[in-house]
Amino acid sequence: MAGYRRVVVLGGSFTGMLTSAMLARHFDEVFVVERDEHPTGPEMRKGVPQARHCHILWSGGARIADSYLPGMTEGLLAAGAHRIGIPDGLISFTPFGWQHRFPESEFTLASSRALLDWVMREKALRNDRISVLPRTEVLGLTGGTDRITGVRTRNRDSGEERRLEAELVIDATGRGSAMRRWLEELGVPAPQEESVDTGMVYATRIFRAPEAAGSGFPLVSVLADSRRPVPGRGAVLMPIEGGRWIVTLSGTRGGEPPADAEGFLTYAREGVRHPLIGNLITGLEPLTAVQRSHSTVSRRLHYDRLAVWPEGLVVIGDATAAFNPVYGHGLSAAARSVEAFEKQIRSRGLAAGLGRSAQRAIARAADDAWMMATSNDASYPDCRVASTDPRLTDPAAHRRDSDMMSNLATRNREVSRAALALMTLSTSIAEIQNPWLFAALRRGPEVPLLTEPPLRPAEFACLRTSAAAPTTA
Ligand SMILES: Cc1cc2nc3c(=O)[nH]c(=O)nc-3n(C[C@H](O)[C@H](O)[C@H](O)COP(=O)(O)OP(=O)(O)OC[C@H]3O[C@@H](n4cnc5c(N)ncnc54)[C@H](O)[C@@H]3O)c2cc1C
């Protein structure tokens, strides 16, 4: 591909590595500036504390990641990750009842986040155009309001400060990005910010999976119901590499899951809308302590709307749009943004205005994930909304259609296919609104409401206690 000279990518996590792989098609040199030292195996690191929690990579994101990093999925599976067909391999208690296990239309890749990052990194760094500057912290930008010419960095060991010049600078430093401050130092005004804060707390623990689970155990979820005037409480159980189950409990303001082991189990059995996950983990050997996270606010920084935008700068991933993680959209939305960014490079090259057009394309690529997360979250009691979007300030008036679709998706195969294509970010809200979907919606439910979790015999064997007999709350 056309050789532009040098691009600097700030942050070497999921978005940074995927963006680097994409940019290596267009630039001779891709420098990744990363504050941490990347571990040499699938291990946790300080810069990605959320990696302790369940990380679902939906098919929409997995396909894109695999297209930039060929062999990523195979590498993950070879290292023990699972490919779980959806909804065939999904046991989900939705606000509208149990999801029927229709044949697979989408999938998720199920692994620890540390394994995902490691496999991605291994693939990306095989490209000798990409190199990482480890233990190097970004201090600010160089250039001015017209054009960014590079970054100022500091080596965390030697303290040495240097300037790194580049034709393009990409910020992928995540939720904690200091880009607002860096731009302010150059005289660029602050971007508009929207946020939707349910006060959700995450609590996660990893267990050794029972032998009976084998290698094909489903993804299990008990979803919160935002239509009820009580705090939302949910749970998810995902099989990961090494014969382990990662279990994440989540509760909105007033319904937060506790941090202690006993409270964790009680919450999983009695705090959420169905005890299935609590029953599945009762008696299992815990492999970690309970870990909590409060980083769940959905927040967008609208760099795409600024009147002044310097050439040579793009902000991507969580640094510009971060979502309540309970929908599992952060990684896939970032992957969609990388793809949208590349379309702009292909159509415009590095011509004037690339940064602005890329920023707008990146924002559009995040729209669906934003709308799905925030329109549901805005209905929770005591949710704090900072936005002028009427769909968020008056969510009840706008959720009729999405509720109808979610309801029918549990019992109509075609509606389920469309809803899951959307949930996995494999399609867009605009694309699914077609006559074929409307016809399926008119047909209504095709199969009866399930009154019990749709477990198969081998899965029943994993229910360990007498209290495990499934009952619908
Ligand atoms: C609790 C929780 C659970 C989640 N679960 C899911 C899920 O199930 N599915 C899903 O798709 N998404 C999930 N997400 C979202 C997902 O974690 C993020 O969308 C994703 O990590 C974003 O990647 P990123 O590369 O943009 O940022 P990050 O992964 O946050 O990485 C930022 C990188 O920048 C580096 N950095 C930061 N500042 C500097 C600096 N000044 N100089 C140099 N380097 C710097 C950091 O060290 C890090 O490597 C979850 C998030 C949370 C908080």
The ligand as a Gaussian input file, in Angstrom:
#p B3LYP/6-31G(d) Opt

LIG

0 1
 C      -15.229000      -3.366000      33.961000
 C      -15.199000      -3.340000      32.457000
 C      -15.635000      -4.441000      31.733000
 C      -15.643000      -4.402000      30.327000
 N      -16.159000      -5.446000      29.615000
 C      -16.190000      -5.393000      28.254000
 C      -16.726000      -6.460000      27.476000
 O      -17.233000      -7.456000      27.989000
 N      -16.688000      -6.338000      26.122000
 C      -16.199000      -5.239000      25.502000
 O      -16.216000      -5.177000      24.263000
 N      -15.698000      -4.205000      26.216000
 C      -15.686000      -4.251000      27.556000
 N      -15.172000      -3.213000      28.271000
 C      -14.639000      -2.060000      27.546000
 C      -13.197000      -2.318000      27.108000
 O      -12.406000      -2.627000      28.230000
 C      -12.684000      -1.058000      26.411000
 O      -13.618000      -0.661000      25.434000
 C      -11.356000      -1.309000      25.748000
 O      -10.360000      -1.717000      26.644000
 C      -10.911000      -0.007000      25.074000
 O       -9.659000      -0.187000      24.594000
 P       -8.693000       1.047000      24.434000
 O       -7.483000       0.462000      23.792000
 O       -9.410000       2.149000      23.749000
 O       -8.355000       1.553000      25.902000
 P       -7.678000       0.753000      27.092000
 O       -7.858000      -0.700000      26.929000
 O       -8.163000       1.363000      28.360000
 O       -6.101000       1.035000      26.937000
 C       -5.500000       2.290000      27.078000
 C       -3.984000       2.091000      26.909000
 O       -3.318000       3.356000      26.920000
 C       -2.198000       3.310000      27.798000
 N       -1.987000       4.697000      28.282000
 C       -2.875000       5.449000      28.980000
 N       -2.367000       6.696000      29.177000
 C       -1.147000       6.731000      28.587000
 C       -0.142000       7.725000      28.435000
 N       -0.282000       8.973000      28.951000
 N        0.987000       7.414000      27.763000
 C        1.161000       6.161000      27.231000
 N        0.228000       5.181000      27.346000
 C       -0.909000       5.455000      28.005000
 C       -2.610000       2.318000      28.887000
 O       -1.504000       1.787000      29.563000
 C       -3.363000       1.274000      28.036000
 O       -2.464000       0.359000      27.468000
 C      -15.160000      -3.244000      29.665000
 C      -14.717000      -2.144000      30.392000
 C      -14.743000      -2.185000      31.784000
 C      -14.284000      -0.968000      32.555000

